[in-house]
Amino acid sequence: MSQELLTATTAAVRHAGARLIERYSPEARQPGLPELLSALRDNDTAVVGALRPALAGIHPSAEWLNDEHGSGPLATGEWWLIDPVGGNVNAVHGMPDWNVGVSLVRDGRPVLAVIYFPLSDEMFTAVDGGGAFLNGVRLRVSAKDSLEGALAGTGQARPGRELAERLGASFTAMAKSALHVRISVPVSHQLALVAAGRMDLHWQFDHVRSHVAGVLLVQEAGGIVTDLDGEPWGLGSENYLAAAPGVHAAALDVLRTVSTVDQHGAGIG
């Protein structure tokens, strides 16, 4: 993966972030669901309008996909995967936790990731085999070796999915072992924090492709990413745990205690 491609992608994401800053206000408040949905769509449209032509010019042979809630494997070849506004619901309510995320996937494997937090001007980048960086400074996951001092988190990927019971059970189980547990969006924000060592682990029952950039960040920062059975993570994984090596096994043991929930939300063991 060339440095030129990463540099150009970073510039395109920064430009998209600048568009969002123009639209963003800490005073924003949505009076109801119709206004909320409209604001979400407008933000997405602004970012896609900036990113799509830019990325097409940077790497025209790659296909384009900005279905942020899509899941499962992709056809062979190269794909730009876009999360136009990670934490968009935060942005339209005047909160600061939101970002712009882009990844490039080649034959099912992420090879480039850029996640930009415009308000704090933090640019997280990673390339396959080349490490993860924050504003050019190399990242390493935390060195913690016990959950008792760990900061853990999970989040909601696809609204409306019947995972509430399992999510709640996993929070309760992890809260008995870890120092602090949060449930928040965007997921990409938490993954970037794990890569930076600011958090120690993040798990997700509902894996979508827009998480790919954050997963690559954690991997390139020295973290371990598996599914919740402990098998290696892949684009088609249904769930995952991304953690510092010293706490991954213990966190996996905790999450295995949570009853599996089928697609209808019923416990199956």
BAFI-3210 file (N, C-alpha, C; in Angstrom, 3 decimals, decimal comma, padded with zeros to 6 digits):
// residues 269
n [1|2|3|4|5|6|7|8|9|10|11|12|13|14|15|16|17|18|19|20|21|22|23|24|25|26|27|28|29|30|31|32|33|34|35|36|37|38|39|40|41|42|43|44|45|46|47|48|49|50|51|52|53|54|55|56|57|58|59|60|61|62|63|64|65|66|67|68|69|70|71|72|73|74|75|76|77|78|79|80|81|82|83|84|85|86|87|88|89|90|91|92|93|94|95|96|97|98|99|100|101|102|103|104|105|106|107|108|109|110|111|112|113|114|115|116|117|118|119|120|121|122|123|124|125|126|127|128|129|130|131|132|133|134|135|136|137|138|139|140|141|142|143|144|145|146|147|148|149|150|151|152|153|154|155|156|157|158|159|160|161|162|163|164|165|166|167|168|169|170|171|172|173|174|175|176|177|178|179|180|181|182|183|184|185|186|187|188|189|190|191|192|193|194|195|196|197|198|199|200|201|202|203|204|205|206|207|208|209|210|211|212|213|214|215|216|217|218|219|220|221|222|223|224|225|226|227|228|229|230|231|232|233|234|235|236|237|238|239|240|241|242|243|244|245|246|247|248|249|250|251|252|253|254|255|256|257|258|259|260|261|262|263|264|265|266|267|268|269]
n.u [000,849|000,742|002,358|001,522|-001,129|-002,320|-001,829|-003,293|-005,880|-006,232|-006,227|-008,587|-010,500|-010,123|-011,009|-013,713|-014,428|-014,162|-016,320|-018,384|-017,911|-018,654|-021,364|-022,009|-023,215|-022,875|-025,174|-027,233|-030,405|-032,852|-036,240|-037,966|-038,545|-038,843|-037,388|-034,926|-034,170|-034,005|-031,868|-029,799|-029,650|-028,921|-026,366|-024,973|-025,212|-023,711|-021,116|-020,696|-020,916|-018,552|-016,592|-016,955|-016,336|-013,691|-012,347|-012,781|-011,201|-008,709|-008,299|-009,460|-010,124|-011,277|-014,278|-017,297|-018,815|-021,139|-022,874|-023,551|-024,609|-024,415|-023,478|-021,409|-019,442|-017,547|-017,496|-014,660|-011,787|-011,213|-012,513|-013,913|-014,931|-017,262|-018,012|-019,983|-020,683|-019,706|-021,363|-023,362|-025,828|-025,047|-023,761|-025,850|-027,188|-025,629|-023,466|-020,004|-018,849|-018,162|-017,302|-015,480|-015,187|-013,131|-012,292|-010,181|-010,701|-009,267|-009,816|-011,346|-009,872|-008,939|-006,901|-006,231|-006,940|-008,722|-009,713|-011,273|-011,493|-013,008|-013,521|-011,624|-009,427|-008,090|-006,449|-006,654|-004,837|-004,091|-002,265|-002,161|000,119|001,778|001,524|-000,264|-001,404|-001,671|-002,209|000,290|001,902|003,041|000,876|000,136|-001,550|-002,911|-000,917|-002,048|-002,770|-004,847|-008,327|-009,356|-008,468|-009,326|-010,671|-013,577|-015,812|-018,868|-021,275|-024,076|-024,829|-026,637|-029,602|-032,715|-032,340|-032,870|-031,202|-031,053|-031,393|-029,206|-027,127|-027,489|-027,079|-024,423|-023,151|-023,659|-022,264|-019,607|-019,202|-018,874|-016,318|-014,517|-012,980|-014,375|-017,183|-018,628|-021,481|-021,835|-021,998|-020,061|-019,159|-016,716|-015,317|-014,770|-013,153|-010,947|-009,992|-009,226|-007,110|-005,380|-004,721|-006,210|-008,576|-009,223|-010,514|-013,020|-016,166|-018,458|-021,638|-022,939|-021,737|-020,761|-019,804|-018,784|-017,216|-014,714|-012,482|-011,814|-011,228|-008,912|-007,188|-006,880|-005,695|-003,277|-002,120|-001,236|-003,143|-005,469|-007,862|-010,698|-013,461|-016,321|-016,081|-013,480|-012,161|-010,182|-010,713|-012,745|-014,008|-016,542|-017,302|-019,659|-019,621|-017,392|-014,382|-012,203|-009,134|-006,539|-003,631|-003,109|-005,525|-007,355|-008,018|-009,210|-011,384|-012,788|-013,547|-015,371|-017,393|-018,258|-019,860|-022,289|-025,573|-026,374|-028,221|-030,850|-031,824|-034,362|-034,325|-034,577|-033,421|-031,031|-029,434]
n.v [-001,187|002,094|005,063|007,359|006,855|006,626|009,203|010,801|009,822|010,492|013,275|013,636|012,719|014,547|016,873|016,221|016,114|018,798|019,870|018,887|020,152|022,734|022,410|021,637|022,286|022,997|023,730|022,446|020,920|018,435|018,483|016,341|012,997|013,086|015,430|014,749|012,492|013,716|015,504|013,686|012,424|014,610|015,244|012,867|013,006|015,295|014,465|012,194|013,450|014,851|012,866|010,764|011,527|012,297|009,978|008,286|009,496|009,166|006,379|004,808|002,192|000,838|-000,391|001,170|001,569|002,603|001,665|001,797|000,062|-002,412|-005,891|-008,884|-010,862|-009,545|-009,292|-010,386|-008,308|-004,732|-002,484|000,549|001,249|003,074|005,014|007,442|009,405|008,554|008,039|009,842|010,482|011,647|013,938|015,471|016,215|018,009|017,012|015,996|013,569|012,193|011,162|010,760|008,010|005,833|002,985|000,761|-002,192|-005,184|-007,955|-009,056|-008,381|-005,884|-003,149|-000,536|002,213|005,029|007,192|010,038|012,527|015,384|017,606|017,492|017,385|014,936|012,497|009,291|006,644|003,735|001,133|-002,038|-004,088|-001,955|-000,530|001,512|004,887|008,077|011,230|011,034|009,893|006,887|004,256|002,203|-000,493|-000,869|-001,909|-003,370|-006,153|-007,272|-007,494|-006,044|-003,458|-002,447|-000,518|-000,850|-001,448|-001,375|-001,231|-000,073|-001,273|-001,751|-000,160|-001,198|-003,913|-006,972|-007,192|-006,322|-007,605|-009,359|-007,545|-006,031|-008,044|-008,693|-006,314|-006,232|-008,545|-007,906|-005,613|-006,605|-007,470|-005,703|-002,426|-000,168|000,223|001,028|001,832|002,965|005,075|006,471|003,156|003,039|005,044|004,008|001,818|003,134|004,330|002,078|001,224|003,325|002,910|004,163|003,044|-000,379|-002,606|-003,629|-004,912|-006,469|-007,474|-007,267|-007,154|-004,947|-003,838|-001,262|-001,089|-001,871|-000,162|000,656|-001,823|-002,582|-000,576|-001,331|-003,874|-003,194|-001,701|-003,525|-005,007|-007,718|-009,277|-011,137|-013,383|-013,990|-016,589|-016,979|-017,354|-016,309|-012,938|-011,933|-010,403|-011,410|-012,135|-012,532|-011,271|-009,734|-009,351|-006,879|-006,248|-005,374|-007,435|-008,452|-008,581|-009,841|-012,673|-013,027|-011,262|-012,502|-014,865|-013,810|-012,829|-015,158|-016,199|-015,093|-015,707|-017,107|-015,491|-015,921|-014,965|-013,988|-012,981|-014,729|-016,693|-019,269|-020,943]
n.w [000,000|-001,013|000,184|-001,002|-001,704|000,819|001,832|000,040|000,497|003,175|002,971|001,511|003,340|005,405|004,156|003,811|006,475|007,135|005,781|007,327|009,756|009,094|009,025|011,547|014,856|018,271|019,475|018,284|018,165|017,917|017,272|016,845|015,479|012,559|011,864|012,905|011,337|008,852|009,250|009,712|007,193|005,596|006,571|005,900|003,115|002,536|003,217|001,582|-000,889|-000,936|-000,585|-002,473|-005,266|-004,812|-003,838|-005,965|-007,869|-006,701|-006,516|-008,868|-009,663|-007,596|-006,164|-004,841|-001,680|000,585|002,497|005,580|007,448|006,354|006,076|006,139|003,750|000,917|-002,695|-004,627|-005,303|-005,105|-002,680|-001,649|001,515|003,262|006,076|006,441|008,471|011,371|014,364|013,798|014,919|017,268|016,325|015,184|017,394|018,646|020,047|020,685|019,841|017,057|013,726|010,602|008,508|006,557|004,688|002,830|001,190|000,126|-001,733|000,370|002,614|004,878|003,959|004,269|006,391|007,540|010,010|011,065|013,482|013,415|015,196|017,235|015,695|015,195|013,488|012,658|011,311|009,336|007,735|006,158|007,669|008,122|010,475|012,926|013,353|014,984|014,052|012,841|014,792|016,101|017,165|020,037|021,516|024,861|027,718|029,697|031,836|033,157|033,782|035,863|035,966|033,612|030,878|029,203|026,407|024,455|021,760|019,755|016,641|014,375|014,302|015,744|015,695|017,457|019,897|022,404|024,914|025,067|024,834|027,161|029,091|028,607|029,268|032,022|032,847|032,091|033,594|036,113|036,127|034,832|035,186|034,238|032,165|029,075|027,053|023,949|021,021|018,336|017,190|015,853|017,112|019,662|018,898|017,783|020,108|021,557|019,946|020,432|023,052|024,976|025,712|026,611|025,562|023,198|022,395|020,104|019,218|016,876|013,974|011,479|008,171|008,203|010,419|009,774|009,366|011,990|013,143|011,713|012,609|015,345|015,065|013,743|015,691|017,445|018,754|019,497|017,516|017,384|016,632|018,788|019,484|019,620|017,249|014,379|013,291|010,546|007,527|007,195|009,732|012,386|014,797|017,229|019,211|020,122|021,426|023,817|024,005|026,604|027,953|026,382|026,397|028,930|028,724|026,667|027,932|029,806|028,107|026,960|028,868|028,562|027,621|024,477|021,977|019,754|016,405|016,790|019,278|021,404|024,132|023,709|025,110]
ca.u [000,000|001,642|002,179|000,787|-002,554|-002,745|-001,804|-004,417|-007,107|-006,291|-006,618|-010,002|-011,290|-010,040|-011,889|-015,088|-014,630|-014,343|-017,703|-019,254|-017,725|-019,474|-022,763|-022,160|-023,374|-023,139|-026,520|-028,232|-031,377|-033,864|-037,510|-038,700|-037,922|-038,698|-036,278|-033,702|-033,826|-033,608|-030,526|-028,874|-029,484|-028,200|-024,951|-024,430|-025,128|-022,592|-019,851|-020,597|-020,658|-017,132|-015,697|-017,069|-015,489|-012,280|-011,796|-012,788|-010,026|-007,503|-008,143|-010,693|-010,440|-011,980|-015,721|-017,746|-019,900|-021,314|-023,953|-022,892|-025,166|-024,263|-022,627|-021,082|-018,282|-017,671|-016,898|-013,230|-011,434|-010,999|-013,723|-013,928|-016,028|-017,403|-018,952|-019,948|-020,615|-019,795|-021,921|-024,150|-026,874|-024,410|-023,480|-027,054|-027,654|-024,665|-022,435|-018,729|-018,306|-018,513|-016,100|-015,610|-014,368|-012,932|-011,335|-010,033|-010,648|-008,784|-010,102|-011,863|-008,940|-008,691|-005,502|-006,041|-008,007|-008,619|-010,828|-010,944|-012,336|-012,762|-013,553|-010,346|-008,400|-007,333|-006,478|-006,174|-004,572|-003,410|-002,152|-001,874|001,539|002,562|001,301|-001,359|-000,860|-002,539|-001,508|001,658|002,598|002,678|000,004|000,226|-002,615|-002,452|-000,123|-002,742|-002,849|-005,936|-009,572|-009,757|-008,135|-009,587|-011,774|-014,183|-016,981|-019,600|-022,153|-025,172|-024,470|-027,809|-030,809|-033,869|-032,043|-033,305|-030,026|-031,024|-031,212|-027,824|-026,274|-027,598|-026,449|-022,971|-022,720|-023,667|-021,170|-018,311|-019,103|-018,439|-014,901|-013,712|-013,054|-015,395|-017,770|-019,524|-022,229|-021,918|-021,671|-019,882|-018,265|-015,387|-014,663|-014,216|-012,061|-009,784|-009,470|-008,507|-005,834|-004,524|-004,457|-007,058|-009,447|-008,516|-011,212|-014,339|-016,807|-019,610|-022,456|-023,533|-020,612|-021,068|-018,573|-018,236|-016,269|-013,447|-011,381|-011,425|-010,601|-007,533|-006,418|-006,533|-004,733|-001,979|-001,562|-000,792|-004,252|-005,984|-009,268|-011,277|-014,889|-016,570|-015,680|-012,022|-011,610|-009,687|-011,699|-012,808|-015,058|-017,821|-017,584|-020,919|-019,355|-015,949|-013,759|-010,941|-008,601|-005,114|-003,315|-003,108|-006,879|-008,249|-008,507|-010,115|-012,619|-013,490|-014,174|-016,534|-018,444|-018,789|-020,854|-023,562|-026,382|-026,557|-029,565|-031,060|-032,198|-035,637|-034,123|-034,843|-032,236|-030,886|-028,455]
ca.v [000,000|003,222|006,230|008,348|006,546|006,988|010,661|011,345|009,441|011,317|014,625|013,604|012,583|015,825|017,807|015,859|016,547|020,252|020,121|018,615|021,203|023,856|022,085|021,249|023,293|022,413|024,135|021,716|020,100|017,949|018,461|015,099|012,013|013,516|016,395|013,999|011,696|014,641|016,004|012,573|012,263|015,765|015,078|011,796|013,492|016,234|013,726|011,386|014,367|015,216|011,715|009,849|011,927|012,342|008,619|007,754|010,038|008,626|004,951|004,582|000,782|000,297|-000,190|002,093|001,069|003,394|001,089|001,709|-001,030|-003,655|-006,886|-010,045|-010,754|-008,814|-009,913|-010,132|-007,008|-003,660|-001,758|001,621|001,149|004,416|005,334|008,894|010,108|007,680|008,835|010,925|010,870|012,574|015,200|016,281|016,672|018,948|016,340|016,021|012,253|011,776|011,098|010,310|006,810|005,246|001,878|000,105|-003,636|-005,874|-009,399|-009,415|-008,033|-004,441|-002,800|000,882|002,760|006,422|007,672|011,416|013,242|016,775|018,606|017,456|017,288|013,701|011,683|007,933|005,981|002,440|000,338|-003,432|-004,363|-000,732|000,124|002,468|006,178|009,204|012,451|010,696|009,256|005,465|003,832|000,876|-000,798|-000,800|-003,017|-003,956|-007,609|-007,690|-006,762|-005,231|-002,067|-002,226|000,273|-001,692|-000,842|-001,967|-000,237|-000,519|-001,074|-001,602|000,133|-002,044|-005,326|-007,425|-007,624|-005,559|-008,459|-009,846|-006,396|-005,725|-009,113|-008,605|-005,165|-006,645|-009,496|-007,231|-004,645|-007,327|-007,806|-004,576|-001,208|000,738|-000,278|001,992|001,505|004,246|005,155|005,449|002,023|003,383|005,876|003,110|001,039|004,018|004,501|000,843|001,271|004,341|002,551|004,932|001,983|-001,657|-003,611|-003,324|-006,074|-006,130|-008,607|-006,976|-006,661|-004,416|-003,565|000,057|-001,214|-002,403|000,783|000,568|-003,126|-002,537|000,249|-002,134|-004,904|-002,613|-001,161|-004,643|-005,654|-008,996|-009,217|-012,439|-013,426|-014,301|-017,975|-016,996|-017,595|-015,076|-012,038|-011,761|-009,472|-012,068|-012,479|-011,984|-010,533|-009,695|-008,728|-006,219|-005,996|-005,485|-008,855|-008,857|-008,728|-010,453|-013,988|-012,861|-010,651|-013,525|-015,748|-013,121|-012,736|-016,502|-016,523|-014,487|-016,650|-016,806|-015,069|-016,146|-013,782|-013,482|-012,443|-015,727|-017,376|-020,632|-021,719]
ca.w [000,000|-001,164|001,035|-001,771|-001,596|002,169|001,947|-000,719|001,193|004,383|002,562|001,125|004,564|006,112|003,446|004,158|007,853|007,138|005,374|008,462|010,757|008,650|009,287|012,946|015,896|019,595|019,883|017,500|018,876|016,993|017,992|016,663|014,605|011,155|011,756|013,175|010,163|007,789|009,559|009,485|005,745|005,054|006,912|005,064|001,734|002,448|003,246|000,364|-001,989|-000,926|-000,645|-003,623|-006,404|-004,415|-003,778|-007,334|-008,526|-006,069|-006,814|-009,634|-009,889|-006,438|-006,093|-003,792|-000,851|001,798|003,286|006,879|008,238|005,621|006,720|005,332|002,852|-000,336|-003,867|-004,764|-005,839|-004,143|-002,309|-000,667|002,472|003,820|007,157|006,208|009,753|012,524|015,448|013,219|015,866|018,203|015,633|014,968|018,701|019,198|020,843|019,969|019,482|015,715|012,880|009,215|008,388|005,234|004,606|001,540|001,356|-001,067|-001,677|001,677|003,688|004,947|003,722|004,585|007,226|007,979|010,824|011,408|014,439|013,024|016,257|017,957|014,661|015,388|012,290|012,885|010,038|009,391|006,520|006,454|007,831|008,267|011,753|013,117|013,751|015,310|013,642|012,498|015,916|016,112|018,254|020,628|022,467|026,246|028,253|030,844|031,821|034,037|033,553|037,008|035,691|032,190|030,341|028,172|025,810|023,354|021,161|018,907|015,244|013,510|015,083|015,511|015,887|018,774|020,646|023,645|026,074|025,105|025,095|028,579|029,862|028,455|030,064|033,429|033,071|032,002|034,684|037,305|035,993|034,373|035,991|033,700|030,920|028,447|025,840|023,257|019,603|017,311|017,427|015,342|018,126|020,670|018,316|017,697|021,463|021,894|019,228|021,062|024,433|025,886|026,192|026,571|024,762|022,657|021,790|019,286|018,822|015,578|013,187|010,153|007,429|008,506|011,525|009,268|009,587|013,388|013,388|011,202|013,544|016,521|014,667|013,426|016,932|018,259|019,439|019,013|017,112|017,054|016,899|020,189|019,708|019,646|015,913|013,763|012,712|009,107|007,109|007,346|011,128|012,872|016,030|017,449|020,373|019,790|022,761|024,090|024,209|028,002|028,510|025,404|026,815|030,069|028,230|025,902|028,918|030,350|027,100|026,715|029,892|028,180|026,848|023,069|021,624|018,328|015,633|017,277|020,603|022,411|024,623|023,196|025,860]
c.u [000,890|001,325|001,375|-000,721|-003,081|-002,814|-003,000|-005,748|-007,299|-006,751|-008,102|-010,898|-011,259|-010,960|-013,354|-015,405|-014,856|-015,759|-018,662|-019,124|-018,554|-020,943|-023,039|-022,358|-023,608|-024,515|-027,618|-029,116|-032,464|-035,194|-038,273|-038,011|-037,822|-037,525|-034,935|-033,255|-033,370|-032,191|-029,470|-028,589|-028,674|-026,707|-024,297|-024,226|-023,947|-021,253|-019,655|-020,301|-019,216|-016,233|-015,766|-016,232|-014,014|-011,664|-011,792|-011,580|-008,733|-007,242|-009,377|-011,057|-011,211|-013,473|-016,060|-018,884|-020,000|-022,564|-023,399|-023,425|-025,094|-023,304|-022,341|-019,912|-018,604|-017,106|-015,411|-012,991|-011,267|-012,277|-013,380|-015,145|-016,101|-018,394|-019,021|-019,835|-020,803|-020,273|-022,740|-025,233|-026,324|-024,235|-024,723|-027,717|-026,624|-023,611|-021,157|-018,232|-018,832|-017,280|-016,481|-014,670|-014,333|-011,979|-011,299|-009,838|-010,224|-008,985|-010,470|-010,995|-008,734|-007,208|-005,205|-007,220|-007,690|-009,882|-010,432|-011,979|-012,134|-012,682|-012,263|-009,156|-007,482|-007,539|-005,831|-005,995|-003,887|-003,334|-001,732|-000,371|002,391|002,340|000,102|-000,803|-001,979|-001,765|-000,018|002,468|002,110|001,875|000,359|-000,961|-002,037|-001,694|-000,800|-002,845|-003,933|-007,168|-009,912|-009,403|-008,508|-010,778|-012,317|-015,394|-017,617|-020,551|-023,218|-024,804|-025,688|-029,058|-031,942|-033,605|-032,369|-032,132|-029,986|-030,766|-029,772|-026,853|-026,290|-026,922|-024,934|-022,411|-022,639|-022,501|-019,816|-018,125|-018,676|-016,943|-014,017|-013,908|-014,205|-015,867|-018,726|-020,269|-022,449|-021,671|-020,882|-018,922|-016,845|-014,609|-014,019|-013,039|-010,791|-009,162|-008,747|-007,145|-004,855|-004,171|-005,257|-008,162|-008,714|-009,214|-012,572|-014,905|-018,075|-020,350|-022,959|-022,483|-021,084|-019,769|-017,960|-017,282|-014,858|-012,276|-010,888|-010,746|-009,160|-006,649|-005,957|-005,500|-003,348|-001,328|-001,155|-001,881|-004,625|-007,462|-009,701|-012,794|-015,083|-016,427|-014,161|-011,371|-011,157|-010,800|-011,598|-013,967|-016,445|-018,161|-018,873|-020,739|-017,847|-015,613|-012,419|-010,323|-007,083|-004,800|-003,440|-004,478|-007,822|-008,837|-009,507|-011,435|-013,442|-014,196|-015,426|-017,687|-019,036|-019,817|-022,232|-024,331|-026,498|-028,013|-029,756|-031,589|-033,551|-035,537|-034,361|-033,564|-032,207|-029,763|-027,360]
c.v [001,244|004,344|007,298|008,129|006,929|008,499|011,287|011,034|010,286|012,735|014,677|013,521|013,886|016,863|017,515|016,274|018,043|020,625|019,914|019,666|022,433|023,655|021,907|022,459|022,601|022,789|023,355|020,863|019,693|017,802|017,145|014,190|012,468|014,472|015,704|013,221|012,574|015,160|014,926|012,408|013,405|015,674|014,013|012,276|014,433|015,503|012,905|012,271|014,814|014,012|010,931|010,294|011,943|010,952|007,964|008,261|009,475|007,192|004,484|003,126|000,164|000,591|000,671|001,479|001,921|002,978|000,818|000,592|-002,372|-004,606|-008,015|-009,807|-009,954|-009,645|-009,573|-008,790|-005,990|-002,843|-000,626|001,412|002,451|004,406|006,858|009,713|009,074|008,493|010,006|011,417|011,802|013,947|016,076|016,696|017,556|018,330|016,173|014,684|011,794|011,861|010,746|009,129|006,253|004,067|001,364|-001,381|-004,265|-007,372|-009,841|-009,045|-006,530|-004,129|-001,336|001,354|004,200|006,749|009,046|011,994|014,740|017,759|018,645|017,395|016,087|012,794|010,331|007,252|004,645|001,866|-001,068|-003,670|-003,146|000,021|001,060|003,742|007,150|010,479|012,192|010,025|007,816|005,113|002,436|000,701|-000,837|-002,053|-003,683|-005,475|-008,142|-006,856|-005,822|-003,755|-001,638|-001,321|-000,463|-000,992|-001,686|-000,904|-000,879|-000,234|-000,813|-001,356|-000,822|-003,523|-005,740|-008,049|-006,995|-006,438|-008,945|-008,719|-006,049|-006,762|-009,033|-007,421|-005,557|-007,575|-008,799|-006,250|-005,300|-007,622|-006,613|-003,361|-000,317|000,189|000,775|001,357|002,819|004,063|006,444|004,339|002,353|004,242|004,985|002,304|001,877|004,223|003,256|000,837|002,236|003,999|003,355|004,059|000,665|-002,727|-003,087|-004,607|-005,647|-007,405|-008,473|-006,332|-006,184|-003,955|-002,214|000,036|-001,561|-001,463|000,708|-000,731|-003,123|-001,679|-000,576|-003,186|-004,324|-001,946|-002,272|-005,344|-006,975|-008,824|-010,613|-012,324|-013,899|-015,784|-018,104|-017,276|-016,271|-014,257|-012,041|-010,860|-010,078|-012,472|-011,819|-011,121|-010,478|-009,088|-008,180|-005,745|-005,995|-006,947|-009,317|-009,067|-009,480|-011,767|-013,870|-012,251|-011,661|-014,497|-015,110|-013,136|-014,099|-016,910|-015,979|-015,453|-016,188|-016,466|-015,258|-014,891|-013,214|-012,934|-013,446|-016,402|-018,809|-021,370|-020,888]
c.w [000,000|-000,194|000,319|-001,672|-000,222|002,330|001,239|-000,037|002,440|004,043|002,195|002,360|005,360|005,468|003,766|005,586|007,961|006,711|006,543|009,548|010,393|008,987|010,774|013,858|017,230|020,126|019,161|018,396|017,888|017,727|017,873|015,675|013,153|010,959|011,975|011,945|009,004|008,015|009,348|007,998|005,154|005,362|006,042|003,629|001,551|002,402|001,983|-000,842|-002,067|-001,185|-001,955|-004,815|-006,046|-004,429|-005,156|-008,118|-007,982|-006,492|-007,587|-009,837|-008,736|-006,539|-004,881|-003,005|000,409|002,566|004,679|007,756|007,515|006,316|005,748|004,397|001,595|-001,482|-003,927|-005,442|-004,731|-003,946|-001,356|000,225|003,254|004,981|007,175|007,488|010,864|013,718|014,956|014,179|016,938|017,565|015,522|016,276|019,401|020,088|020,034|019,454|018,133|014,835|011,448|009,040|006,975|005,379|003,177|001,810|000,040|-000,881|-000,265|002,855|003,731|004,792|004,050|005,417|007,589|008,772|011,354|012,355|014,199|014,181|017,064|017,010|014,909|014,178|012,589|011,533|010,275|007,987|006,926|006,503|008,083|009,557|011,737|013,722|014,101|015,047|013,444|013,595|016,036|017,356|018,734|021,569|023,870|026,653|029,445|030,703|032,746|033,745|034,690|036,833|034,291|031,935|029,129|027,588|024,735|022,814|020,306|017,462|014,377|014,348|014,732|015,643|017,316|019,534|022,025|024,861|026,193|025,404|026,580|029,449|029,779|029,238|031,538|033,731|033,064|033,149|035,995|037,288|035,650|035,282|035,554|032,371|030,373|027,282|025,111|021,770|019,386|017,734|016,982|016,333|019,176|020,121|018,183|019,071|021,952|021,208|019,890|022,507|025,440|026,469|025,989|025,744|024,312|022,080|021,075|018,916|017,398|014,689|011,818|009,496|007,756|009,694|011,058|009,548|011,028|013,732|012,911|012,102|014,746|016,166|014,441|014,636|017,898|019,024|018,805|018,697|016,688|017,086|018,334|020,503|019,769|018,311|015,288|013,130|011,197|008,751|007,283|008,770|011,592|014,105|016,233|018,801|019,926|021,099|022,778|024,411|025,657|028,603|027,577|025,908|027,962|029,627|027,444|026,842|029,509|029,351|026,769|027,755|029,550|027,285|025,406|022,813|020,130|017,659|016,048|018,688|021,716|022,847|024,113|023,909|026,440]
res [m|s|q|e|l|l|t|a|t|t|a|a|v|r|h|a|g|a|r|l|i|e|r|y|s|p|e|a|r|q|p|g|l|p|e|l|l|s|a|l|r|d|n|d|t|a|v|v|g|a|l|r|p|a|l|a|g|i|h|p|s|a|e|w|l|n|d|e|h|g|s|g|p|l|a|t|g|e|w|w|l|i|d|p|v|g|g|n|v|n|a|v|h|g|m|p|d|w|n|v|g|v|s|l|v|r|d|g|r|p|v|l|a|v|i|y|f|p|l|s|d|e|m|f|t|a|v|d|g|g|g|a|f|l|n|g|v|r|l|r|v|s|a|k|d|s|l|e|g|a|l|a|g|t|g|q|a|r|p|g|r|e|l|a|e|r|l|g|a|s|f|t|a|m|a|k|s|a|l|h|v|r|i|s|v|p|v|s|h|q|l|a|l|v|a|a|g|r|m|d|l|h|w|q|f|d|h|v|r|s|h|v|a|g|v|l|l|v|q|e|a|g|g|i|v|t|d|l|d|g|e|p|w|g|l|g|s|e|n|y|l|a|a|a|p|g|v|h|a|a|a|l|d|v|l|r|t|v|s|t|v|d|q|h|g|a|g|i|g]
***
